[in-house]
Amino acid sequence: MLRGRILLESLRVGVDVTVPDVRVARFGRHDVSASTVATQPDVWTFLDFEAPDERTDELAEALAAALLPDDGWYADFQSAAEHVVVFAGRVFRYRKGDADARADVVAYGRSVGTPEHQLDWGE
């Protein structure tokens, strides 16, 4: 079972992400003004989801097509062995614990404008 999180504010307006078997596990709105940059909203809507591992590719591609390219927005999810980090138009997959591969994703995030303190997805 894969599990992840997306910030709904990171989606392009008018886009729907529809992937079979994705289940909402939790959602909520939170004031994150202490950790945003000027172009990001102060309140974010977190949506935690789950799906069967066999939906990994489909979900990653759907998110890559749906995310805003501005400010380095990303979504991420994990299976038992793998971490998937998705930016607008780009999908990264690496085995958990692979520090070099994670560093490559962090470097890409910096290059597309993800604020340094937001490059903090866990393993």
N, CA, C and O atoms as CSV, one atom per row, in Angstrom:
chain,resi,resn,atom,element,x,y,z
A,1,MET,N,N,0.857,-1.176,0.000
A,1,MET,CA,C,0.000,0.000,0.000
A,1,MET,C,C,0.902,1.237,0.000
A,1,MET,O,O,1.798,1.354,0.836
A,2,LEU,N,N,0.668,2.138,-0.918
A,2,LEU,CA,C,1.406,3.397,-0.915
A,2,LEU,C,C,0.632,4.427,-0.107
A,2,LEU,O,O,-0.596,4.388,-0.031
A,3,ARG,N,N,1.377,5.352,0.495
A,3,ARG,CA,C,0.773,6.411,1.312
A,3,ARG,C,C,1.478,7.714,1.013
A,3,ARG,O,O,2.696,7.745,0.835
A,4,GLY,N,N,0.700,8.809,0.955
A,4,GLY,CA,C,1.322,10.089,0.658
A,4,GLY,C,C,0.467,11.266,1.047
A,4,GLY,O,O,-0.577,11.133,1.685
A,5,ARG,N,N,0.953,12.439,0.636
A,5,ARG,CA,C,0.290,13.694,0.962
A,5,ARG,C,C,0.416,14.633,-0.223
A,5,ARG,O,O,1.433,14.664,-0.916
A,6,ILE,N,N,-0.652,15.399,-0.434
A,6,ILE,CA,C,-0.622,16.474,-1.409
A,6,ILE,C,C,-1.236,17.712,-0.765
A,6,ILE,O,O,-2.151,17.616,0.053
A,7,LEU,N,N,-0.724,18.851,-1.141
A,7,LEU,CA,C,-1.305,20.128,-0.729
A,7,LEU,C,C,-2.228,20.562,-1.858
A,7,LEU,O,O,-1.780,20.752,-2.989
A,8,LEU,N,N,-3.483,20.715,-1.566
A,8,LEU,CA,C,-4.440,21.010,-2.629
A,8,LEU,C,C,-4.165,22.345,-3.304
A,8,LEU,O,O,-4.536,22.538,-4.462
A,9,GLU,N,N,-3.523,23.267,-2.603
A,9,GLU,CA,C,-3.170,24.556,-3.194
A,9,GLU,C,C,-2.107,24.405,-4.288
A,9,GLU,O,O,-1.875,25.331,-5.065
A,10,SER,N,N,-1.467,23.241,-4.344
A,10,SER,CA,C,-0.420,23.013,-5.343
A,10,SER,C,C,-0.979,22.567,-6.691
A,10,SER,O,O,-0.229,22.442,-7.659
A,11,LEU,N,N,-2.283,22.328,-6.764
A,11,LEU,CA,C,-2.894,21.878,-8.021
A,11,LEU,C,C,-3.279,23.057,-8.905
A,11,LEU,O,O,-3.698,24.111,-8.426
A,12,ARG,N,N,-3.125,22.846,-10.209
A,12,ARG,CA,C,-3.572,23.860,-11.164
A,12,ARG,C,C,-5.099,23.970,-11.095
A,12,ARG,O,O,-5.787,22.973,-10.875
A,13,VAL,N,N,-5.618,25.169,-11.281
A,13,VAL,CA,C,-7.060,25.393,-11.269
A,13,VAL,C,C,-7.694,24.650,-12.443
A,13,VAL,O,O,-7.199,24.700,-13.569
A,14,GLY,N,N,-8.786,23.970,-12.161
A,14,GLY,CA,C,-9.538,23.269,-13.196
A,14,GLY,C,C,-9.092,21.841,-13.445
A,14,GLY,O,O,-9.658,21.154,-14.295
A,15,VAL,N,N,-8.087,21.388,-12.719
A,15,VAL,CA,C,-7.573,20.035,-12.912
A,15,VAL,C,C,-8.187,19.098,-11.889
A,15,VAL,O,O,-8.325,19.455,-10.719
A,16,ASP,N,N,-8.552,17.913,-12.319
A,16,ASP,CA,C,-9.021,16.863,-11.426
A,16,ASP,C,C,-8.039,15.705,-11.517
A,16,ASP,O,O,-7.635,15.316,-12.613
A,17,VAL,N,N,-7.661,15.163,-10.394
A,17,VAL,CA,C,-6.815,13.973,-10.362
A,17,VAL,C,C,-7.736,12.797,-10.057
A,17,VAL,O,O,-8.295,12.699,-8.964
A,18,THR,N,N,-7.885,11.922,-11.021
A,18,THR,CA,C,-8.753,10.763,-10.837
A,18,THR,C,C,-7.944,9.508,-11.150
A,18,THR,O,O,-7.634,9.213,-12.304
A,19,VAL,N,N,-7.620,8.795,-10.106
A,19,VAL,CA,C,-6.882,7.538,-10.222
A,19,VAL,C,C,-7.675,6.509,-9.438
A,19,VAL,O,O,-7.946,6.705,-8.254
A,20,PRO,N,N,-8.053,5.406,-10.091
A,20,PRO,CA,C,-8.835,4.391,-9.377
A,20,PRO,C,C,-8.112,3.886,-8.131
A,20,PRO,O,O,-6.884,3.804,-8.092
A,21,ASP,N,N,-8.890,3.557,-7.135
A,21,ASP,CA,C,-8.422,2.932,-5.898
A,21,ASP,C,C,-7.671,3.862,-4.953
A,21,ASP,O,O,-7.165,3.404,-3.928
A,22,VAL,N,N,-7.582,5.155,-5.265
A,22,VAL,CA,C,-6.965,6.098,-4.328
A,22,VAL,C,C,-8.012,6.438,-3.280
A,22,VAL,O,O,-9.149,6.779,-3.607
A,23,ARG,N,N,-7.618,6.339,-2.023
A,23,ARG,CA,C,-8.530,6.585,-0.914
A,23,ARG,C,C,-7.995,7.729,-0.063
A,23,ARG,O,O,-6.811,7.771,0.271
A,24,VAL,N,N,-8.878,8.648,0.279
A,24,VAL,CA,C,-8.505,9.732,1.192
A,24,VAL,C,C,-8.422,9.160,2.597
A,24,VAL,O,O,-9.370,8.550,3.091
A,25,ALA,N,N,-7.278,9.366,3.232
A,25,ALA,CA,C,-7.096,8.881,4.598
A,25,ALA,C,C,-7.358,9.981,5.622
A,25,ALA,O,O,-7.829,9.712,6.727
A,26,ARG,N,N,-7.047,11.234,5.242
A,26,ARG,CA,C,-7.225,12.367,6.159
A,26,ARG,C,C,-7.094,13.645,5.344
A,26,ARG,O,O,-6.353,13.694,4.362
A,27,PHE,N,N,-7.815,14.673,5.758
A,27,PHE,CA,C,-7.592,15.990,5.176
A,27,PHE,C,C,-7.872,17.055,6.212
A,27,PHE,O,O,-8.648,16.848,7.144
A,28,GLY,N,N,-7.225,18.208,6.037
A,28,GLY,CA,C,-7.407,19.295,6.983
A,28,GLY,C,C,-6.722,20.555,6.479
A,28,GLY,O,O,-5.833,20.500,5.629
A,29,ARG,N,N,-7.150,21.689,7.016
A,29,ARG,CA,C,-6.561,22.983,6.648
A,29,ARG,C,C,-5.774,23.507,7.834
A,29,ARG,O,O,-6.215,23.438,8.981
A,30,HIS,N,N,-4.580,24.041,7.521
A,30,HIS,CA,C,-3.682,24.479,8.586
A,30,HIS,C,C,-3.013,25.795,8.219
A,30,HIS,O,O,-2.656,26.025,7.064
A,31,ASP,N,N,-2.849,26.650,9.212
A,31,ASP,CA,C,-2.111,27.896,9.039
A,31,ASP,C,C,-0.623,27.542,9.056
A,31,ASP,O,O,-0.093,27.076,10.065
A,32,VAL,N,N,0.033,27.769,7.931
A,32,VAL,CA,C,1.463,27.465,7.810
A,32,VAL,C,C,2.242,28.737,7.477
A,32,VAL,O,O,3.328,28.679,6.899
A,33,SER,N,N,1.681,29.870,7.845
A,33,SER,CA,C,2.260,31.162,7.481
A,33,SER,C,C,3.699,31.321,7.957
A,33,SER,O,O,4.457,32.092,7.369
A,34,ALA,N,N,4.083,30.618,8.995
A,34,ALA,CA,C,5.459,30.718,9.499
A,34,ALA,C,C,6.458,30.031,8.577
A,34,ALA,O,O,7.663,30.231,8.728
A,35,SER,N,N,5.989,29.227,7.629
A,35,SER,CA,C,6.929,28.502,6.767
A,35,SER,C,C,6.675,28.683,5.276
A,35,SER,O,O,7.194,27.915,4.466
A,36,THR,N,N,5.887,29.682,4.902
A,36,THR,CA,C,5.627,29.913,3.479
A,36,THR,C,C,6.503,31.048,2.954
A,36,THR,O,O,7.106,31.799,3.720
A,37,VAL,N,N,6.553,31.148,1.641
A,37,VAL,CA,C,7.213,32.281,0.996
A,37,VAL,C,C,6.126,33.211,0.476
A,37,VAL,O,O,4.953,32.840,0.438
A,38,ALA,N,N,6.508,34.408,0.079
A,38,ALA,CA,C,5.542,35.461,-0.254
A,38,ALA,C,C,4.520,35.053,-1.309
A,38,ALA,O,O,3.389,35.541,-1.281
A,39,THR,N,N,4.884,34.178,-2.232
A,39,THR,CA,C,3.965,33.803,-3.310
A,39,THR,C,C,3.070,32.615,-2.963
A,39,THR,O,O,2.235,32.208,-3.771
A,40,GLN,N,N,3.242,32.063,-1.770
A,40,GLN,CA,C,2.422,30.923,-1.349
A,40,GLN,C,C,1.348,31.382,-0.369
A,40,GLN,O,O,1.563,32.323,0.396
A,41,PRO,N,N,0.181,30.713,-0.391
A,41,PRO,CA,C,-0.859,31.065,0.576
A,41,PRO,C,C,-0.444,30.702,1.998
A,41,PRO,O,O,0.383,29.814,2.203
A,42,ASP,N,N,-1.019,31.390,2.969
A,42,ASP,CA,C,-0.708,31.167,4.381
A,42,ASP,C,C,-1.420,29.966,4.986
A,42,ASP,O,O,-1.005,29.452,6.025
A,43,VAL,N,N,-2.499,29.515,4.332
A,43,VAL,CA,C,-3.253,28.367,4.808
A,43,VAL,C,C,-3.204,27.298,3.726
A,43,VAL,O,O,-3.500,27.567,2.562
A,44,TRP,N,N,-2.830,26.088,4.118
A,44,TRP,CA,C,-2.747,24.975,3.173
A,44,TRP,C,C,-3.746,23.891,3.555
A,44,TRP,O,O,-4.048,23.677,4.729
A,45,THR,N,N,-4.250,23.214,2.523
A,45,THR,CA,C,-5.145,22.079,2.707
A,45,THR,C,C,-4.349,20.811,2.435
A,45,THR,O,O,-3.949,20.534,1.305
A,46,PHE,N,N,-4.130,20.045,3.509
A,46,PHE,CA,C,-3.373,18.797,3.412
A,46,PHE,C,C,-4.353,17.659,3.121
A,46,PHE,O,O,-5.397,17.548,3.765
A,47,LEU,N,N,-4.009,16.821,2.152
A,47,LEU,CA,C,-4.811,15.643,1.857
A,47,LEU,C,C,-3.879,14.436,1.878
A,47,LEU,O,O,-2.988,14.311,1.038
A,48,ASP,N,N,-4.095,13.557,2.843
A,48,ASP,CA,C,-3.330,12.318,2.948
A,48,ASP,C,C,-4.111,11.220,2.243
A,48,ASP,O,O,-5.328,11.114,2.398
A,49,PHE,N,N,-3.408,10.407,1.470
A,49,PHE,CA,C,-4.070,9.394,0.656
A,49,PHE,C,C,-3.343,8.064,0.743
A,49,PHE,O,O,-2.203,7.975,1.199
A,50,GLU,N,N,-4.048,7.027,0.286
A,50,GLU,CA,C,-3.503,5.676,0.186
A,50,GLU,C,C,-3.989,5.072,-1.127
A,50,GLU,O,O,-5.036,5.449,-1.652
A,51,ALA,N,N,-3.211,4.133,-1.643
A,51,ALA,CA,C,-3.608,3.413,-2.847
A,51,ALA,C,C,-2.791,2.137,-2.944
A,51,ALA,O,O,-1.728,2.039,-2.331
A,52,PRO,N,N,-3.264,1.170,-3.695
A,52,PRO,CA,C,-2.465,-0.036,-3.900
A,52,PRO,C,C,-1.158,0.316,-4.633
A,52,PRO,O,O,-1.130,1.228,-5.460
A,53,ASP,N,N,-0.096,-0.407,-4.324
A,53,ASP,CA,C,1.204,-0.142,-4.953
A,53,ASP,C,C,1.135,-0.162,-6.477
A,53,ASP,O,O,1.882,0.562,-7.135
A,54,GLU,N,N,0.267,-0.963,-7.040
A,54,GLU,CA,C,0.200,-1.053,-8.504
A,54,GLU,C,C,-0.325,0.232,-9.157
A,54,GLU,O,O,-0.310,0.345,-10.382
A,55,ARG,N,N,-0.779,1.183,-8.372
A,55,ARG,CA,C,-1.229,2.480,-8.906
A,55,ARG,C,C,-0.109,3.527,-8.910
A,55,ARG,O,O,-0.346,4.679,-9.273
A,56,THR,N,N,1.099,3.141,-8.512
A,56,THR,CA,C,2.207,4.098,-8.382
A,56,THR,C,C,2.437,4.900,-9.647
A,56,THR,O,O,2.429,6.130,-9.601
A,57,ASP,N,N,2.640,4.241,-10.768
A,57,ASP,CA,C,2.946,4.957,-12.015
A,57,ASP,C,C,1.807,5.873,-12.436
A,57,ASP,O,O,2.029,7.028,-12.800
A,58,GLU,N,N,0.600,5.357,-12.384
A,58,GLU,CA,C,-0.574,6.129,-12.793
A,58,GLU,C,C,-0.758,7.371,-11.915
A,58,GLU,O,O,-1.042,8.459,-12.417
A,59,LEU,N,N,-0.597,7.199,-10.620
A,59,LEU,CA,C,-0.751,8.316,-9.694
A,59,LEU,C,C,0.362,9.347,-9.903
A,59,LEU,O,O,0.097,10.549,-9.927
A,60,ALA,N,N,1.584,8.887,-10.052
A,60,ALA,CA,C,2.711,9.803,-10.258
A,60,ALA,C,C,2.510,10.640,-11.522
A,60,ALA,O,O,2.720,11.853,-11.502
A,61,GLU,N,N,2.111,10.009,-12.600
A,61,GLU,CA,C,1.901,10.742,-13.863
A,61,GLU,C,C,0.727,11.715,-13.753
A,61,GLU,O,O,0.790,12.823,-14.284
A,62,ALA,N,N,-0.337,11.310,-13.072
A,62,ALA,CA,C,-1.490,12.199,-12.896
A,62,ALA,C,C,-1.097,13.434,-12.086
A,62,ALA,O,O,-1.492,14.550,-12.423
A,63,LEU,N,N,-0.327,13.239,-11.031
A,63,LEU,CA,C,0.114,14.377,-10.223
A,63,LEU,C,C,1.071,15.272,-11.004
A,63,LEU,O,O,0.978,16.496,-10.912
A,64,ALA,N,N,1.989,14.684,-11.771
A,64,ALA,CA,C,2.930,15.481,-12.568
A,64,ALA,C,C,2.191,16.374,-13.554
A,64,ALA,O,O,2.649,17.475,-13.860
A,65,ALA,N,N,1.054,15.908,-14.050
A,65,ALA,CA,C,0.257,16.694,-14.992
A,65,ALA,C,C,-0.616,17.733,-14.293
A,65,ALA,O,O,-1.087,18.678,-14.927
A,66,ALA,N,N,-0.830,17.561,-12.989
A,66,ALA,CA,C,-1.776,18.420,-12.270
A,66,ALA,C,C,-1.127,19.526,-11.442
A,66,ALA,O,O,-1.771,20.530,-11.140
A,67,LEU,N,N,0.135,19.352,-11.075
A,67,LEU,CA,C,0.783,20.307,-10.168
A,67,LEU,C,C,1.138,21.626,-10.852
A,67,LEU,O,O,1.481,21.662,-12.033
A,68,LEU,N,N,1.047,22.693,-10.086
A,68,LEU,CA,C,1.494,24.003,-10.559
A,68,LEU,C,C,3.012,24.003,-10.741
A,68,LEU,O,O,3.729,23.426,-9.923
A,69,PRO,N,N,3.507,24.637,-11.794
A,69,PRO,CA,C,4.954,24.696,-11.981
A,69,PRO,C,C,5.618,25.791,-11.145
A,69,PRO,O,O,6.844,25.822,-11.038
A,70,ASP,N,N,4.840,26.677,-10.560
A,70,ASP,CA,C,5.379,27.811,-9.803
A,70,ASP,C,C,5.778,27.398,-8.392
A,70,ASP,O,O,5.154,26.517,-7.801
A,71,ASP,N,N,6.804,28.024,-7.860
A,71,ASP,CA,C,7.227,27.879,-6.463
A,71,ASP,C,C,7.689,26.484,-6.087
A,71,ASP,O,O,7.825,26.184,-4.901
A,72,GLY,N,N,7.934,25.619,-7.071
A,72,GLY,CA,C,8.467,24.300,-6.765
A,72,GLY,C,C,7.537,23.383,-6.006
A,72,GLY,O,O,7.999,22.523,-5.256
A,73,TRP,N,N,6.230,23.544,-6.183
A,73,TRP,CA,C,5.281,22.656,-5.513
A,73,TRP,C,C,5.598,21.207,-5.858
A,73,TRP,O,O,6.028,20.909,-6.973
A,74,TYR,N,N,5.390,20.320,-4.915
A,74,TYR,CA,C,5.568,18.891,-5.158
A,74,TYR,C,C,4.579,18.111,-4.311
A,74,TYR,O,O,3.982,18.637,-3.371
A,75,ALA,N,N,4.422,16.856,-4.664
A,75,ALA,CA,C,3.669,15.894,-3.850
A,75,ALA,C,C,4.584,14.694,-3.681
A,75,ALA,O,O,5.458,14.453,-4.513
A,76,ASP,N,N,4.388,13.948,-2.619
A,76,ASP,CA,C,5.208,12.759,-2.450
A,76,ASP,C,C,4.404,11.643,-1.823
A,76,ASP,O,O,3.421,11.861,-1.116
A,77,PHE,N,N,4.864,10.432,-2.114
A,77,PHE,CA,C,4.267,9.258,-1.501
A,77,PHE,C,C,5.297,8.149,-1.436
A,77,PHE,O,O,6.328,8.182,-2.108
A,78,GLN,N,N,4.980,7.149,-0.590
A,78,GLN,CA,C,5.918,6.064,-0.333
A,78,GLN,C,C,5.215,4.721,-0.371
A,78,GLN,O,O,4.058,4.584,0.025
A,79,SER,N,N,5.949,3.741,-0.859
A,79,SER,CA,C,5.550,2.350,-0.686
A,79,SER,C,C,6.479,1.770,0.380
A,79,SER,O,O,7.202,2.520,1.036
A,80,ALA,N,N,6.473,0.481,0.561
A,80,ALA,CA,C,7.328,-0.123,1.583
A,80,ALA,C,C,8.809,0.137,1.312
A,80,ALA,O,O,9.575,0.340,2.254
A,81,ALA,N,N,9.223,0.135,0.057
A,81,ALA,CA,C,10.645,0.242,-0.270
A,81,ALA,C,C,11.020,1.509,-1.037
A,81,ALA,O,O,12.204,1.826,-1.154
A,82,GLU,N,N,10.060,2.220,-1.546
A,82,GLU,CA,C,10.355,3.286,-2.494
A,82,GLU,C,C,9.716,4.614,-2.071
A,82,GLU,O,O,8.667,4.643,-1.427
A,83,HIS,N,N,10.375,5.700,-2.448
A,83,HIS,CA,C,9.836,7.043,-2.242
A,83,HIS,C,C,9.648,7.668,-3.623
A,83,HIS,O,O,10.539,7.598,-4.469
A,84,VAL,N,N,8.490,8.276,-3.843
A,84,VAL,CA,C,8.186,8.934,-5.107
A,84,VAL,C,C,7.929,10.403,-4.806
A,84,VAL,O,O,7.090,10.733,-3.968
A,85,VAL,N,N,8.650,11.283,-5.489
A,85,VAL,CA,C,8.471,12.724,-5.331
A,85,VAL,C,C,8.126,13.265,-6.708
A,85,VAL,O,O,8.838,13.023,-7.682
A,86,VAL,N,N,7.011,14.008,-6.775
A,86,VAL,CA,C,6.479,14.466,-8.051
A,86,VAL,C,C,6.437,15.991,-8.081
A,86,VAL,O,O,5.894,16.630,-7.180
A,87,PHE,N,N,7.014,16.553,-9.122
A,87,PHE,CA,C,6.930,17.980,-9.416
A,87,PHE,C,C,6.122,18.128,-10.702
A,87,PHE,O,O,5.828,17.130,-11.359
A,88,ALA,N,N,5.766,19.335,-11.065
A,88,ALA,CA,C,5.057,19.564,-12.326
A,88,ALA,C,C,5.920,19.036,-13.474
A,88,ALA,O,O,7.037,19.505,-13.691
A,89,GLY,N,N,5.390,18.063,-14.199
A,89,GLY,CA,C,6.079,17.522,-15.357
A,89,GLY,C,C,7.257,16.617,-15.070
A,89,GLY,O,O,7.982,16.252,-15.996
A,90,ARG,N,N,7.477,16.239,-13.811
A,90,ARG,CA,C,8.664,15.446,-13.482
A,90,ARG,C,C,8.391,14.504,-12.312
A,90,ARG,O,O,7.823,14.909,-11.298
A,91,VAL,N,N,8.798,13.252,-12.460
A,91,VAL,CA,C,8.614,12.237,-11.426
A,91,VAL,C,C,9.974,11.660,-11.059
A,91,VAL,O,O,10.761,11.295,-11.934
A,92,PHE,N,N,10.245,11.581,-9.756
A,92,PHE,CA,C,11.460,10.954,-9.239
A,92,PHE,C,C,11.060,9.768,-8.378
A,92,PHE,O,O,10.120,9.850,-7.587
A,93,ARG,N,N,11.784,8.664,-8.540
A,93,ARG,CA,C,11.573,7.474,-7.716
A,93,ARG,C,C,12.929,7.016,-7.218
A,93,ARG,O,O,13.892,6.943,-7.982
A,94,TYR,N,N,12.997,6.707,-5.931
A,94,TYR,CA,C,14.245,6.169,-5.402
A,94,TYR,C,C,13.962,5.231,-4.238
A,94,TYR,O,O,12.938,5.335,-3.562
A,95,ARG,N,N,14.884,4.329,-4.027
A,95,ARG,CA,C,14.758,3.400,-2.902
A,95,ARG,C,C,14.982,4.159,-1.609
A,95,ARG,O,O,15.887,4.989,-1.521
A,96,LYS,N,N,14.169,3.881,-0.610
A,96,LYS,CA,C,14.334,4.525,0.693
A,96,LYS,C,C,15.757,4.297,1.189
A,96,LYS,O,O,16.305,3.201,1.072
A,97,GLY,N,N,16.337,5.342,1.739
A,97,GLY,CA,C,17.683,5.251,2.261
A,97,GLY,C,C,18.771,5.578,1.251
A,97,GLY,O,O,19.942,5.658,1.623
A,98,ASP,N,N,18.419,5.769,-0.013
A,98,ASP,CA,C,19.399,6.111,-1.044
A,98,ASP,C,C,19.676,7.611,-0.972
A,98,ASP,O,O,18.988,8.409,-1.608
A,99,ALA,N,N,20.685,7.984,-0.194
A,99,ALA,CA,C,20.983,9.400,0.066
A,99,ALA,C,C,21.372,10.150,-1.199
A,99,ALA,O,O,21.021,11.320,-1.349
A,100,ASP,N,N,22.089,9.501,-2.114
A,100,ASP,CA,C,22.498,10.173,-3.352
A,100,ASP,C,C,21.294,10.497,-4.229
A,100,ASP,O,O,21.194,11.595,-4.778
A,101,ALA,N,N,20.384,9.538,-4.356
A,101,ALA,CA,C,19.184,9.767,-5.167
A,101,ALA,C,C,18.311,10.846,-4.532
A,101,ALA,O,O,17.764,11.697,-5.234
A,102,ARG,N,N,18.179,10.814,-3.214
A,102,ARG,CA,C,17.405,11.849,-2.526
A,102,ARG,C,C,18.032,13.217,-2.748
A,102,ARG,O,O,17.319,14.195,-2.972
A,103,ALA,N,N,19.354,13.297,-2.688
A,103,ALA,CA,C,20.055,14.568,-2.914
A,103,ALA,C,C,19.791,15.098,-4.323
A,103,ALA,O,O,19.690,16.310,-4.519
A,104,ASP,N,N,19.678,14.207,-5.298
A,104,ASP,CA,C,19.362,14.633,-6.670
A,104,ASP,C,C,17.972,15.264,-6.734
A,104,ASP,O,O,17.768,16.262,-7.425
A,105,VAL,N,N,17.021,14.681,-6.013
A,105,VAL,CA,C,15.659,15.222,-6.000
A,105,VAL,C,C,15.638,16.576,-5.291
A,105,VAL,O,O,14.987,17.510,-5.757
A,106,VAL,N,N,16.339,16.683,-4.184
A,106,VAL,CA,C,16.425,17.951,-3.460
A,106,VAL,C,C,17.041,19.022,-4.363
A,106,VAL,O,O,16.555,20.153,-4.400
A,107,ALA,N,N,18.100,18.677,-5.085
A,107,ALA,CA,C,18.739,19.634,-6.000
A,107,ALA,C,C,17.764,20.080,-7.085
A,107,ALA,O,O,17.733,21.256,-7.450
A,108,TYR,N,N,16.972,19.149,-7.599
A,108,TYR,CA,C,15.974,19.521,-8.599
A,108,TYR,C,C,14.945,20.463,-7.978
A,108,TYR,O,O,14.576,21.465,-8.590
A,109,GLY,N,N,14.481,20.151,-6.776
A,109,GLY,CA,C,13.522,21.018,-6.099
A,109,GLY,C,C,14.054,22.435,-5.957
A,109,GLY,O,O,13.338,23.402,-6.216
A,110,ARG,N,N,15.303,22.557,-5.549
A,110,ARG,CA,C,15.917,23.894,-5.461
A,110,ARG,C,C,15.896,24.591,-6.816
A,110,ARG,O,O,15.615,25.787,-6.902
A,111,SER,N,N,16.194,23.838,-7.873
A,111,SER,CA,C,16.297,24.436,-9.214
A,111,SER,C,C,14.960,24.953,-9.735
A,111,SER,O,O,14.928,25.836,-10.592
A,112,VAL,N,N,13.846,24.403,-9.219
A,112,VAL,CA,C,12.523,24.860,-9.664
A,112,VAL,C,C,11.847,25.769,-8.646
A,112,VAL,O,O,10.673,26.109,-8.797
A,113,GLY,N,N,12.588,26.167,-7.606
A,113,GLY,CA,C,12.076,27.171,-6.688
A,113,GLY,C,C,11.448,26.679,-5.407
A,113,GLY,O,O,10.819,27.466,-4.700
A,114,THR,N,N,11.596,25.393,-5.076
A,114,THR,CA,C,11.080,24.925,-3.794
A,114,THR,C,C,11.908,25.571,-2.692
A,114,THR,O,O,13.132,25.439,-2.691
A,115,PRO,N,N,11.271,26.268,-1.753
A,115,PRO,CA,C,12.031,26.849,-0.644
A,115,PRO,C,C,12.802,25.764,0.114
A,115,PRO,O,O,12.302,24.657,0.317
A,116,GLU,N,N,13.998,26.094,0.517
A,116,GLU,CA,C,14.897,25.131,1.163
A,116,GLU,C,C,14.225,24.396,2.319
A,116,GLU,O,O,14.347,23.177,2.434
A,117,HIS,N,N,13.517,25.131,3.172
A,117,HIS,CA,C,12.911,24.502,4.352
A,117,HIS,C,C,11.712,23.613,4.005
A,117,HIS,O,O,11.193,22.914,4.875
A,118,GLN,N,N,11.262,23.632,2.733
A,118,GLN,CA,C,10.158,22.777,2.321
A,118,GLN,C,C,10.654,21.495,1.634
A,118,GLN,O,O,9.851,20.669,1.201
A,119,LEU,N,N,11.948,21.340,1.539
A,119,LEU,CA,C,12.530,20.127,0.952
A,119,LEU,C,C,12.771,19.097,2.054
A,119,LEU,O,O,13.865,18.549,2.193
A,120,ASP,N,N,11.729,18.853,2.824
A,120,ASP,CA,C,11.866,18.095,4.075
A,120,ASP,C,C,11.051,16.828,4.137
A,120,ASP,O,O,10.714,16.367,5.228
A,121,TRP,N,N,10.720,16.244,2.983
A,121,TRP,CA,C,9.927,15.017,3.060
A,121,TRP,C,C,10.714,13.957,3.817
A,121,TRP,O,O,11.937,13.880,3.700
A,122,GLY,N,N,10.024,13.162,4.575
A,122,GLY,CA,C,10.661,12.130,5.397
A,122,GLY,C,C,10.908,10.861,4.611
A,122,GLY,O,O,10.458,10.714,3.475
A,123,GLU,N,N,11.617,9.966,5.224
A,123,GLU,CA,C,11.870,8.648,4.615
A,123,GLU,C,C,11.016,7.610,5.298
A,123,GLU,O,O,11.071,6.433,4.941
